[in-house]
Amino acid sequence: MKHLVICGAILLPWLSGLVVADCTTTQVLITGGPNGLAATLSGMTINATSPAGENWKEQHVGGSGGALNKVGLGCSHPVDPTVPVGTWSVGKTGNPANTARVTYSYTGGSSYTWSVHNNGNGTYTFCSGPGGNEIATGTFSSNVLCGP
């Protein structure tokens, strides 16, 4: 029993710091006037990790329908520069009627549509739909764009 208490005392602070990704948390919705999801994403860089360990670091340039940039190691880095990879847009689908989805359309490739859920702790989870599968969880930061 003593070992259980000691292990709990050691692991509890570590476990409490973990982000709990949840596709049932509050979804970012379209709320009258300006689009809530587009406003959340516009001018922001997502830094997220998928359950499989893949890292997303992409810039949302402009408003809905704007460019999507892959963030590399720097604007003019010789091996891994920041480059345009497609576009992003927000639309309404599903239930309820004001449910917003973001679609990422990659140049010469596929398009992916996700619901976005606010975890309430500064993180967001991208999901296959409300109550669906977690695709990635991450944070947003303001864009630092390349160019003049």
Secondary structure, DSSP 8 states (H G I E B T S, - for coil): -HHHHHHHHHHHHHHHTS----TTS-B-B--SSS-HHHHHHTTEEEEEE-TT--EEEEEE-SSTT-EEEE--SBTT-SSSB-EEEEEEEEEE-SSSTTBEEEEEEETTS-EEEEEEEE-SSS-EEEESSTTS-EEEEEEEEE------
